[in-house]
Amino acid sequence: MKAVRIHEFGGPEVLRYEDVPDPQPRKDQVLVRVKACSLNHLDVWVRKGLPGVKLPHILGSDIAGEVVETGEYVTGFSIGQRVLVAPMHFCGHCVKCLAGVQNQCREFTVLGNAVDGGDCELFAVAATNVIPIPDGLDFTQAASVPLVFVTAWHMLVGLAQVRPGQIVLVLGGGSGVGIAAIQIAKLFHCRVITTAGDESKLEKARALGADHGINHYKQKISEEVRKITSKEGVDIVVEHVGSATWDESLRSLKTAGTLVTCGATTGPNVAIDLRHLFARQLRLLGSYMGTMNELHEVLSHVFAGRLKPVVDRTFPLSDIRAAHEYMEKSQMFGKIMLKV
């Protein structure tokens, strides 16, 4: 089969579109012919070099395609069935997995990180990770959803326990997580403030349901939040940008507000004044992906049309370098997709 692999860490030039042996599925696995796979910032970080990645390595976390083969122990799937793949790897038998919190499993990782991913033509995966998709959702849309929507759902619903009527600040409203978080917050009838680096992204974010937009290059986030909320602040901040916005995110919270973070795109090192933390009774929550139950929950809303995939641009898998270069320019609104 054709696949994109890295044999060394570095820039887009290390991405190789090449022939690799077809996967040989186990008796408990499903073999999927990949039709689409989305890019995430994780692909860039892995390409540049992360601990635990063994070379050569196949990138790609979000997969949609067709079932081409099922193992002897697998039931419930038919050849040619349209499916997506849960973008996570876990053992399935430890205490955490059996309790339904797979993202706390010691083996947990995102596909394309410590295990090979879906930037390839064929992918073998445990049947429990394979989820049928409705006919109204094409492969590109389906592959754009899993990682960012389960991440945003876990952040807002699983951890921050979002409630109707709250005010939610979503950093980076043009990103995959941001786009998902805006829609999820509106699903819970919240008032949503979002940020972006240009007016066109803010306009698109408003079209998704955001009530207010802040241009973080021209405006100070916390000052604008105070104006919008009559100096009260927000109940929840969805943070994934990192050091560039951390202080502003904290300042934007109301007393007893919650900041939930899943990333550090602009850098991991931040400072916290503990007096500010305890005196204002803030909650700081770390979030990593989500559980299989949460993935099924959020997909039920996607499949019903209540949450919508947003695709920015599609590249053929063979043009993987151009796709990575485009992602690193950060001009997209929505997901960058690879068509296999």
N, C-alpha and C positions, 0 to 999 in steps of 0.2 A: 504494500500500500504506500501511498504518498503521505508524508507527515512533515511537520516543521519541528526541527530539533535544534538545540544549542549544544555544541561540543566544548564551548568555552564561554565565559561570562564577558559581557561588554555591550557595545552599542547595537543598533539594528543590523549591522553588518555580520554579526555572529549567527543570525537566524538562517538556517539552511532548510530549503524545501527539497526533500530527498526521499529515496526509496528506503523503507524499513520493512522487516518481516511482519506479516499479518499477525495480530494477536490470536492466541489459542485459548478460547474461553474455557473456564472450569465448568464442572457439572452444575454449579449453583449460579452461574453467570448468564447474562444476556449479551449477545454480540449486536452492537448497533452500528448501522452505516450512518456516519455523521453527515448531516446536510448543512448544518450551520453551527458556528461556535463564536462566542462573543469575546471581545478584549476587555480586560480589567487592568487597573493599575498594577495588580499583582503580577501580571505578565511582564511588565517593564522591570519591576523589582527583582523578579526571579532571573530575568535575562541579565541584569546587571550583577547579580550574585547575592544569594541568600544562603544561610547555613542549612545543611541537611539536604541540599539538592545534589543528586548524583548525576554526573554527565556520562553519556549524552542524555538529554532530557527533552520531553515533549511538553510544551506549554498548553494553556487553555483550560478554563474552568467550567464554562457553560456550554452544554451540548444538547442539540436536538437532532433527531434523525429517525430512521426506520429500523425495526427489529429484523435482523437477517438470520439469526440463529438463536436457539434457546438451549440451555444445558439440560441434562437428564433430570435434574431435581427441580427444574423451573416449571411452574404452571401459571396460567392466567394471561399469557401473552401469545399473540399470533404473528406469523411471519408477515412483514410489511406494515405492522402496526406503527403508528406515528407516536413518538415518545420524546420526553426530555429526560435528562439525567440529573439527579440531585448532585450539586457541585461539591460534594464532601466525601471524605474517606474516614471510616471509623471501624472498630473491631467488631461491633455488633453483639458481643457477649460479656463485656465487663459490667460492673455494677452501674456505671453511669449510662451506658448504652441501654441496658435493660430498664433503667428508670426513665428513659426517653430524653435524656439530656446528652445526645451524641456529641455535641460541641465541647463537652467536658471530658470526653474519652482521651486517654493518654496517647492513643494513636491518631487522634483527630487531626486532619489536615484538609486543606482545600485542594481539589483536583488541579493539577498543573503546578503545585508547589512541591511538597515532598514526595509526591507520586506523579506519574505521567498523566498528562491531561488530554484534551480533545482536539488539538490542532492536527487532526489526522483523518483518514478516511474510514477507519474501523476502530471501534472502542469496545472492549470487554469490561463489563461491570456487574457487580452483584445485583440480583433481581430486585432487592429491596430498594435500590437507588433509582429504579426505572419507573417513570410516571407517564401514563398515557396522556395525550393532549387532544383537545377537541378539534374537529375539522375546521372550525372558523379561525384557528390560530395557525399562521404559517410557521415554517421552521425558523425563519429569521426572528420573528416576534417571540417565539417560544424560547429560543436560546438567549434572548436579551434579558430574560426575566430572573432566573433562579437566584443567582448570587446576591444581586443588589436588593431584590425584593425581600428575600428571607432575612438579609442583614438589617434592613430598615424595619421590618416587622418585629424582629427580636429586640431591636433597640427601643422602639416606641411602645410596643404592646407587651412583650415579654419582660422587659426590664423597667422602663420608665412608667409603665402602667397608665398610658395615656387615657384621659377621660374627656367626654364631650364638654365643650365650652372652654377648654384650656387654650393658652396661647403657646404656640410652638415656633421656635426659631430654627430653621433648617439652613445650615451652612452649605455653600456650593450647590445652589439649586439646579445647576445645569449638569451636574454629575449623575451617574447612575443611582447612587444611594440617595442623593438629594431629590431626584425626580420621583423615586419610590416613596421617600419620606413625606414629601408634599402631599402626594395622593392618599397615603395612609392616614395622615393627620386630618385631611379633609373628610375621609371616610368616617372618622370619629367626630366630625362636626367641630373641629378645632379652628381657631383663627391662626393663620399661618403667615409668618414673616420669613422671607428667604433672601439670600445674598447671591450675587454673581458679579463677574468682572466687566460686563457690558450690558447695554440697554436691550439688545436683541435677546439675550438669554433671560433677562428679567421679564421681558414681554412674554416669552414662551412659558416661563414659570407661572406667570399670572394666568395664562391660558389653561394650565393644568389645575388651577385652583388657588394658588398663592394669593393672599389678600394684600400683601405689601412686599415691595422689593427694595433692597438696599444695594447700591453699587459699592462694593468694598474697596475699590480703587479711588473713588471720589468722596465717599462718606465714611464716617467713623461708626462702626456697627452699633456699639453700645449707646452712643448718643441718639442715633436714629431710633433704636428700640425704645429708649426712654420717651421720645416724642410720640411714637406710635401708641405706646401703652400708658400714656399719662403718668410717666415716671415709675410705673409699677414694676416693669420687667416681665420676663416670660416664665412660664411654668417649666418648659422643657427646651433644652438646646440639643439639637442633633449635630454633633461635632465629628468631623472626620478629616479636617484640613490639617490640624496639628499646630505647631509652634506659631505660625503666622497669625492665627486667629484665636488662640487659646485665651489670652487675657481678655479680649473683647467678648468672648463667649461667656466667661465667668461674670464679667461686669453686666452682662445682659440678663442674668437670672434674677428673679424676684426672691425674696426671703423664702427659704425652704424649697427653692427650685432644684431641678435635676438636670445635670449635664451628663449625657451619655455619648461615649466616643467609641469609634470602631477603626480609627486610622490616624495616620500621621504623615500625610502626603508631603507637607512642607517641612517636616522634621519632627523628631520624637521628644526633644528635650524642652520641657516647660517648667515654670516655677509656680508654686502655690504658697500663698500666705495663709498659714494655718489659722490665724486669728480671723481672717475673712471667712474661711471655711466653716469654723465652728460657731462664730458669732451670728452668721447669717443662716446657719443650719442647712447648708447646701449638701446635695447628694451628687457624688461623682461616680459614674458607673462605667466600667469597661465592658465592651461587647465584642464578641467574636462570632461571626456568622450567625447560625441559629440551629434549631433542632429539626428533625424530620417532620414532627407534628406541625411546627410553625411553617415549614415549607408548604405542607399540604393545605394549611389554613390560608396562607396568602395566595396560593395558586387557585384556590376555590373562588376568590374574588377576581383574580385575573381572568379565569375561564368564564366567569359570569359577566365580564365586561365592566365591572366596577372599578378595577385598577387597570391601567393601560400601559403596555410596553411603548417605549419611545426609542426609535432607532435613528441615529444620526446619519450613518453612512455605511455602506457595505463594500468590502474588498474581496476578491478571490483569494483563497488560501495561498495560492502561489505568489501573491503580491503582499506577503506578510510584512516585508520590510517597510513598505510604504504605509501600511496600516499602523505599525509601531511609531513611525515618524510622525504620522498625523496625530496619534494619541499624545505624544510628548509635546505637541504644540498647544494642547488644552483648549482648542477652539470648538470642540464638539458640544452639542446639547443632546444628551442621550447616548445610546450605546453604539460603539463601533463594532461592526459585525464582519465575520469571515464566512464566506460561502464556500463550501467544500465541494 
